[in-house]
Amino acid sequence: MFYPHLKLGAFSPSTECPFWPFSHRFRHSTIALHAAGVDLPTTLTAYVPSKTSQGGAMRPTDLSSANRDYVDALYEQYCADPSSVDPEWAVFFRGFDYGFQLSEEEQAAEGAAKPRAQPQTQTSATSVAETPAPAPSQVPQEVTSSDTGAAPGPERRKRERTDKGVVAVVRAYRHRGHYIAQLDPLGNNRTTHPLLELSEFGLSEEDLDKGVGFGTFRYKADGSLSDLLAKLQQTYCGTLGLDTMATADKEQESWLEERVEPNLGRLTFSTEERKRLLFLLIETQEFEQFLHTRYIGQKRFSIEGGDALLPLMDALVERGSGLGVEEMVVGMAHRGRLNVLAHLMHKPYEVILSEFEGATRGDGAEDEGDVKYHQGYSYDFVTRGGGRMHLSLSPNPSHLELVNPIIEVIVLAKQDNLNDRERTRVIPIQVHGEAAFTGQGTVAETLNLSQLEGYWNGGTIHIIIDNQLGYTARPEETRFTSYPTDIAQQIQAPVFHVNADDPEQVIHAARLAVEFRQQFQRDVLIDLKCYRRHGHNEADDPTVTSPLMYQQIEPHPTVSEIYAKQLLEEGVVTEQEIEEMRSDVRAILDRSQEKAKRLKVKPRTNTFGGVWQGMSWAGNDWASDTAVPMSSLNKVAVAVTTIPDDFSAHRTVQRINKQRQEMIAGTRPVDWGCAEMLAFGSLLLEHVPVRLAGQDAQRGTFAHRHAVWHDEKTGDRYSPLEHVGRGQGQFEVLNTMLSELAVLGYEYGIS
């Protein structure tokens, strides 16, 4: 059988030896077709040796699981004498020989190369008569210009290759353009990448001025290859790079393409929006410089160099509110926390400054008693559109990543309390340092739990403050991958790499991230590429360990200076307006410092608000009556040992249930598993939710629990503790992944 569309030309491993084993040729031709994106025909991929031709001989339809040596020998026999093999095999081999012939233009390119050897053929009338001619539909026909409307022969094939190359170029820039994007504020960026060279797609500089169309790109360029490349680079290689290589979902990819390609990867902001953005940057910088000059040598873990973090988080809140988000729960380490407390959570300046002034905790104070850059806060944020967003910044005594699973499950609990089944009303925001995101095991564990039953909360927005140093260690000393976000490829999440010195693109990344999270209920990452203007803390001298980097940083303007200059040149603001912004912030800080100096004791914060209203800290008396009426225990015992009529329980489960019935009746001692069931059941009857988690929590590591039964016939599962009584508390028992830390953080957080 002939397959005219299987012409492989350039994929041929040999142009000289006709006896290169057929099995290898078949395999390589298949690989080549898959690499080219060609789907094999059903008749070729369904060769199963279920039947043989008359006389017991193998047929070509048995090829996929045939004896390789047998097929190779048969092919050699065909090469020597085509009439010596079964006519069906002769036609089949002839089709593959055709597929391995070089095309006309490839032969021309090879010039004086040796002609390809062909199988010997007999010319006698007898041999011709014995080899039946293939049916007309099986003979490969040359497609002419009259058939397709295109140029004949080589020109048509060249155009087809060019079209495929252009489509491949567009796809490559979508997935890999970020490798040559202008992401580093210090200018240390790649300008080329071998996987983006034209030669990778069968194209050259000679094709730049040719009309090639758009190749699936969603912006209409002028049709030339050069303009298409320019628009692709503008979209994917600027100061915002999309990293979607790990995203294995066509809908997600298309969604992102529709949002970045029509506007060439850049949003248009109103004058009001740009002035507000400038003020946020000035506010952030002035606060840090105020602390730096008024409290010399005191640690604050400055965000300077990554100042755009504040507009980024502000944009998440503003856009999230418009998408129906009612609350955001934030977890972060120490870097930039004071600025987030001041300008996102709106913790009063004087309260923050009072700790620098030496104010002490009062008796009975309800804060967490930790240093100032580990503390939490909550605030009801009012957006510019009049929406209200409750913000919670959780305390993080460890100051690294241990807070991650706790934040995730706090959000899950809040969603359950709001009956938010779609997981769209409360969103977790995690702010990480780049070295910790790669190095801390709890990060990977938390990521891997994100889509599992009992842990899914609709996705997290991760922000990595990528200041290119982990204390004093350089990126090449702390990881071997291109980005700190590469660890998240395991959850197939998109990443927005963005230059922190381009605040408008930072806001663009923030809006894309929150929109993606709400649309797909999955994690998404923002890699905020920045630098650290000072040392790990303000008492540290970074020039000792990173002298070259800090030679670049020292003269580098701040992002507020860069953006102010841009808006000045564009006529958006005046010098007077900029100076008024700065002086207003400084005046507020001066007044706040005067108030802080008068505060000898820090103001108390209200810990028990919201759903905790009316509660207080536990006293010293822990005595409690925990007795349960026997009637309650009997009710639980019946529920947990009754097998539904339509359920086929394993004989082990039947035996354990019988034993537990005997234990309740008093004829057998109560064991641990039975006591557990009675304890859990009695809590559920009192409307107290029960949640168990562990790798083998359902059965119990020592096969003692059996909280979930498995039907022997259908595989259906049944949890008897979910059926103790009407109006009972929620019972949840989870078999988790093999995690030693994150699952513990989840249970701590939900408690």
N, C-alpha and C positions, 0 to 999 in steps of 0.2 A: 504494500500500500504506500502511495506517495503522499508527502505532506509538503506542498510547495512553500508554505509559509515558514518552514523550518530551515531556511537557508542561513547558515551560520558563518560562512566566510572567515571573518577575522577571528572567530573563536576556535578555528581548526588548530589542533596541537601539532599537526605535522602536514606539510605540503609535499612530502617526498615519498614517504613509506605507505603504500596502500594497505600493508598488512599490520598497521598499528592496531592492537586488539580492539575488536568491535565493541566489546563490553565497556572499555575505557572511553571509546569515542561516544558511545551512547550516554555514558554518565556525564562526560564533559559537555556534551551538547545540551543535556538537561540543565546542568548548572548554569551554563551560559544563558539559556533562555530565562531561567528564573532571575538571574542577575540583571537581565535586560527588562524585567517586569512583564515577561510574556507568560501567559497561562498555557500549560500544555493541553492539547485536545484530550477529550475523554478517552478516545480510542487508544491514545498513547500511554495514558496514566493508568489504564485499567487492565494491563496485561497480567492476567492471573491464570496459572496453569491448571485450571479446573477441568479443561477438556483438551483433547488432542485430536489431531486430524486423523483421517482414516489410516489404518496400518500402524497406529500407535506413535507416529512421528510427532515431535513437538512443532507447534505452530508459532508464528510471530506474536500471536495474542497471549502466549505464555511467557513473554520475555522478562517481565519484571522479577520473577522468581526463578528464572531458568538457571541451568548450570552454566556458569560463565565460560569454562573451558570448552564446553560443547558448542556454544554459540560462536566463540572465537574460531574454533576449528571449521565450523560451517561457513563462516565468512571467508576464511582462507580458501576453502574449497570453491566458493563463489568467485573469488578473485581470479583463481586459476581457470575456472570454466563455469560461467554462469548457468549453462544448461545442465550442470551436474547436480544442482540443488533443486528442491521442490519449487515450482513456479511461484508459489506464494512468497517464499523466502527470497527468490530472485527479485521480485518486484519491491519487496521491503528493503533489501540491501541497496537497490538502485536508488531509492528515494533518499537514503542517508548519504550515499556517495554524492548525490546532487547537492545535498545540504552542506557538505564540506568543501565544495568547490569555491574558489575565490571569486568574488564579484569582478566585473569588468574593470572598474576603477582600481580595485586592489591589485589586479594583475598588472595594470598599467603602472601603478606605483612601484611594483617590484621590478619593473624593467626587464632586465635580462635574467631574472631568476629562472631556475630549472623548471621545466614543465612538470606538472603533477602527474605521477604515474597513474595509469588507469588499469583496471582488470583486463586480462586478456580475454578476447571474445572470438568465437568461431563464426566464420562467414558463410559456412555451407548452408544450403537451403534447408537441410534437415535440422540443424541447430536453431535456425530462426523459427522454423515451424514448431519446434518443441518448446520454445519459450514464448508463451502467449503474450501478446501486446497488452499493456495496461489499458484500462478503460479510460475514455477521454477525460473523465472527471478527476482521474488520478495523475494525469500528466502535468508536470509543472509548466505553467504558461508564463511567458514574459509579459508583464503589464506594460502596455504602451501608453503613450500620451493621450491617445484617443479614448482609452479606457478610463483614465483618471483625471484628465484635464491638466496634468502636470507634465514637466519635461520628461522625455524618455530616458530609460536606462540609468546611467551613472548620475545624471543631474537629479532625477527623482529620488534616488537612494540617498544622495548627499543631502537633499532638502529634508528627507525624513530623519536623518541622523541629526541635522541641525535642530529641527523641531524638538526631538527628544532631548537633545543637549540643553536647549533653552529651558524646557520644563524642569530638567534636573538641576540647572543653575538656580532657578527660583526656589526649589525645594531645599537645596543646599544652604542658601542664604537664610531661609526661614529657620533651619535647624542649627546652622553653624556660624551665621553672621556675627554672633556675639564674640567669637574668638578674635575678631579684628575690630571690635567696637572701641570707641574712645571712652573707656570706663574709668581709668585711673586719673584722679585730679592732678597727680604729679607728672602725668604725661608718659608714664612707662607702659605704652600700649604696643601691641603687635599691629603691623600694617599689612601683613600677608599671612596666608595659611595655605599649605599645600592642597588641602581638600577644597579650596575655593579657587584654585587656578583654572583658567579656561581650558587648559589641556585635559583636565580631569573629565570634561564633558564633551570631548571631541571638537572643541572650538579653538579658535586662535584669534590673534589681533586682526587678521584679515577679515574676520566676520563682524567687526565692531560696527561698521557703517551699513551693514546689511539690514534689511527689514526682516525682523523675526517675530513680530507680534509681542504678546505679553506673557506667554508661557504660564498661565493660570494666576499671574500676579493681579491683584485686585485694584490696581491703579493704572490708568491708561497712559503709558508713556508714549513717545512719538513713534514707536514701532521699531526703532533701531536697537541693536544689541547694546551699544554704548549707553544709550539713554536708559534702557532697562536696568543695566548694571548700576548706573548712577542712582536710580530711584531705589533699587534694592539696598544699596549701601546707605543711602539716606535713611531708609526705614529701619534696617537691622544692624547697622554698624556705626550709629551715632553714639550719643551718650546714654541711650537706653537699649539694652540688648535682651532679646527674648531667647530663653534656653528651654526648648520644648522637646529635646531629643528623647527624653525618657517618657514623654507623654504618649501613651499607647491608645489614644482615643481620638478618632477622626473628628467627632463632634467638637471636642475641646480645641483641637487644632484649628478647625474652621472658624470657631467662635473668636479665637484670638486674631486670626488673620483678618477677619471682618472688622476688627476694632483698631488695628494698627495700619493696615495697608492703604485704605482709602485716604487717610490723612498723612501718609508717609511717616508714620510713627511719631507724630507730634500734635499736641492739642493747641488750640487757640484760647488764650485767656483774656478776659476783659481787663480794662484799666483798673477797676476796683479790685479784682482778684489779684492782680500783680502788685498793687500797692499793699494789700493785706499780707501777701506772701513776703514782701520786703520787710514789713514791720515784724513779722514772726521771726525772721532771721536776725534782725537787729536786736529784738528782745532777747533772743537766745544768746547772742554774742555778748551783749552788754551785761547780762546776768553773770556769765562766766568770768568776764573781765573784772566785774565788781568784786566777786569773791576772790579772784586772784590777787587784786591789789589791796583789798581791805583786810584779808585774812591770810597773809603771806605764810606759806608753808603748811597750811592746813589741807588735809586730804579732802577732795571732793569728786575725783574721778571725772574730770571734765569731758564734755562731748565736743570740744573745739576740734574742728577738722571734719566732724560728722554732724555739724549744726543742722543739716537738712532733716535729721531725724524728727525734729519737732513739727515742721510743716508736713512731713510724711504722716505722722500720727494724727495730726489735725485733719488731714484730708481723709484718712480712714474713717474718722468720726463723722465728718460732714457728709461724705458720700454714703456711708453705711446707714446713717439716719434716713436718707432718702430712699433706701432699699428696704426699709422696715426693721432695721436693727434697733433694739431698745436698750441693749446693754453690751458693753465690752469689758472683758476681764483681762487685765494685763499682767504678764509675768516678765521680769527682766532682771538682769544682773546690775552691778553698781554703776557701770559707765553711762553717764547721762541721766541717772535717776533723779538727781536734784532738779535738773532742768525740766524733766517730765512732771515732777511733783509741782513745780512752780507754774508751768505754762500750759499743761494739758489738764492736770488734776486741780489746778488753781488753789493749791495749798498756799495760804497767805505768806508773803515774803517774810513778814516779821516772825512768824513761827519757825520758818526754816533758819532765818538768821539768828534766832535766839539760841540755837544749839551751837552756832559758831561763837556766840557771846558767852557761852558757859552756863545757860539755864539748866536747871536740874529737873528731874521727874518729881512730881508731887506724890504724896502718899495716896495710894489707891488709884494712881494713874492707870488708864486702861490701854496704853499703847504697848508695843511689843518689846520695848526696852532695849532696842538694838541701836547701832550707830546710825547716823542720819541718812547715809546713802544705802541703807538696807530697809528702810521703813516703807510701809504701805499707806494708802489713803483712798478715799472714795469721794466722788463728786458728781453732781447732776449737771451735765454739760448742756447748754442751750445753743443749738446751731444757728447759723445765719438765717436759715429758713424757718426758724421758730420751733424746730423739733427738739425733743428732750432725750438725752442719752445718759444713762447712768454708767459711770466709769469707775472701775475698781482696780487699783494697783496693789497687788498682794505683796506682803512683806517677804523678803527672801534672805533669811539669815545666812544661808550658805554662800551667797553672793555669786553663785555660778548657775548650774543648770538643774539642780535638784527640784526647783520649783516647777519644772515643766509638767510632769504628770499631775501635780496638784492643781495647777491651773486648768488642765483639760477636764478633770472630773468636777471641779467647782462649776465650770460651765455646764457640764452634763446635768448636775444636780439642779442648777437654776432653770435649765430648759425643762426638766421634768416637773419642777414646781410650777412652771408657767403652762404646763401641758403643751409645750412647744415640740410637737412630733416632727415637724419639718426641719427643726434645728436651724432656724433662720433668725430668731429673735435675740439670741445671745451668742456672741462670737468671742473666741479666745484670741488674744494677740500675744505672741511670744517674741521678746527682743533678746537676741543672743550676741555674744562676742564671737568673732570668727574662729578663734583658736579653740574655744570651749565647745562650739557647735560641732567641730570635727572630732575633738578629743574626748569629750565626756560621754561615757557609755549610756547614760540615762537619756541622751538625745535620741540615739538610734532606737532604743527600746520604746520610747514614747512615740516616735514616728511609726514604728511597726505596729503599734496598738491602734493607730488612728482610725483604721477602717474596720476593726473587728467588732463583733457583736458585744454589746455591753460597754464599749469604749467610744464608739463613734458619736461625735457631737456636731457633725456637719462641717468639720474642717477648721484648720487653724491658719491664721496669717502669721507667718514667721518673718521677722526682720533681722537680718544679720548685719551688725555694725562691723563692717569689714575694713578695719583701720590698718591692716597689713602688718600688724605686730601682735604677738601673743606674749605679753609682758616684755621680754626682750628678744624672743625667738622670731625669726623671719618665717614667712609662709613655707619656704622649702624645707624648713626644719620641723614643721608641725604637720605637714601633709604632703602627699605626692600627687595630688590631683590639681586641676587648673583652678578650681573654686572651692571655698569652704562648703558651699551648698551641694557639692557632688554627692555627699552622703544621702541626700534626699532623693536621689534617683531610684532608690529602692521602693519608694511609694509612688513613683511616676507623677511627681508634682511639677508643674511649670515653675520656672524661676525668672524673675525680672532683675537683671543686673543693671544697676543705674549709677551714674557718676554723681556723687553727692555735691559737686560744684555746679550742677545744672538743676536748680530747685524746681523748675517747671516740669522737667522730666521725672523728677522724684514724685511729684504730685500725680503725674500721669501713671507711674508705676503703682502708686497707692490706690488710685481709682480702679485700675485694671484688676488689682489683687482682690479688693473687696467685692467687685462685681463678679469675678470668677468664682470666688468662694460662695457667694449667694446663688449663683447659677448652677454650680456642679456639686456643692457640698463636699468639697475636698480641700486638702491642704494646698497652700500656695506660698511661695517664698519671694522675698525682696532682698536682694544682695546689695546693700548700700555701700558702694565702694568709696572709701574715704581715706583719711589719714589721722594720725593722733598728734596734735600740735605739741603736747607736753609728754612727759614720761608716763609710765603706767599709773603713777599717781604724781601729785605735784611736788613731792619731795625727791622724785627720781630724776636723774640726768640721763636722757636717752642718747645723747651724743657720744657717750662712752662706748655703747654697744652698736649703735646704728649711725655712725658719723656721716656717711654719704647721704642717707635718707634725710637726715635733719639739715644737711646743707641745702637740700631741695625745699624742705618745709619752711625754714626760717624766713626766706623772702617771699614765700607764696602768699598771695592775698587771701583774706577770709572770704567765705561764700557770700556774706552780706555785702562786702566791698565789691566783689565781682558782679553781683546782681544789681547793686545800686548803680555801678558804672554802666551796665547794659541798659537799664531803664533811663538813665540820664541821656545816653546817646540816642535812644529812641524817642526822647521827648515825653516819656510817661510821667516822670517826676522831675522836680527841680532840686537844686542843692539845698535850698531853704527847707523844703519838705523833708528831705533826708535828715538834716540837722535837727529839725523839730522832733522827728521820731526818736532820735538818739537822746536828745535832752529830756524828753518826756519820760523815757524809761529810767534814765539816771536819777531824775527827780523823785520818782516813785521809790526807787531803791534807797535813796538817801533818807527819805521819810520813814521807810520801813526799818532801816537800821536804827534810827532813833527810838522807835517803838520797841525794837528787840532788846535794846540796851536796858530798858526799864522792866523787862520780863525776867524775873529771877527764877520763876518756876514755869516750865512749859505748860501751855494750855492743855487741858484734858480733851481727848478725842472720844467721841461716842462710838464705842465698839459694837454695842447691841442695838442696831437700827435695822430697818427693813423687816425681813422675815424673822430676825432675832429679837424683835421688839418684845420687851417684858421679861427677857431672860437676864441672868446675871452670872457672875463667876460662882463656881461651886464652893461651898463652905468647907469647914473641917469635919463636919459630921457626915460620914458616908454610910451611915446605917440605913437600911431599907428593908422593907418586908417583901421578899421575893417569892413567897409561897404561891402555889397555883392550885386552884380547886381540883379535886380528883375528877370531877365531871369534865373539866377542860382537857385533862390529860387523856381521858377515855375518848373524847371527841377527836383529839389529834391522832390517837392510836388507831382508831377506825379509819381515818382519812388516809394515813400514810401506809396502811397495810392492805387497803382494798384495791384490787386490780380490776379495771374496767372490763366489762364482758367482751368487748370487741378488741381487746389487747392481748397479744400473745407474749407473755412474760417469760424470760429465761428461767430455767429451773432453779438457778442460784437465787434469783430474786424471790421466787416462790418460797424457797426454803427460809430465807432471811425474814420474810414477812411472817411466816408461821412462827418462827422463833420469837419475833418481837411481840406477837400476840400473846405468847406464853409468858413473856417478861411482864407485860402489863397485867396479866391475870395473876401474877405472883408465883407461877410454877417454875420460873427460870430466873436467875439473876440478871438484872439489867446491865447490858454492856454499854460501851462508849457510844456506839452508833445509835442505839435506841435512845439513849439519854439526849443525844444531839437532836434527834428528830422531835422529841417531846419538847425540848427547850425552844427550838426554832418555831415549832407549831404554836406553842403557847404565846410567844411574842407576836406571831402573825394574827392570832385571834384578838390580841390587844391593839391591833392596827399599827404595829411597829414593823417597818420594812426590814427585811433581812437580805443581805447581799454577801455571797461567798465568792472568792476568786482564787484561782491557783491552777497550775497546769493539769492537775487531776482532781479538781475540786468536786466534780459531779459524782464520780464513783468513790473518791477518797483514795489517797495513796496506798493505804493498806486494805483496800476493798472493804471498808467498814461502813461507808456512808450510803451509797446507792440512792442519791437524791434524784437521779434521773434514770428512768428505765427505758430500754430499747426493745421495740417490738421485733420478735424473731422473724416474722414473715414480711413486714412492710418496712422496717427500719425506723418507723415513727418513734418519737420520743414522748415520754410522759413524766411530768414532775409532780408527785403526789402532794408536796407541800404548797403547790399553787392551788390546791382544791380542799383546803382545810375548812373554810366556811365563808359565807357571804360577807362582803365588806372587809375581808381580811387585808392585812398589809401586803405589800408587794414582796414576792420571793424571787430572788435572782441568784443563780449559781452558775459560774462561768468557768469553763476550761480555757485558761489563758495560754499564750505563748510562753516559752521557757524564759521568763524574765525574773531576775532576782532583785530588781530595784524599782523599775517604773510601776509594776503592778502594786507594789507596796505603797508608792506615792499616790496612786489612784485611790486606794482604800483609805489612806490617811486623809486625803483631800475630801472624799465624799462623807467621811464621818464628821 
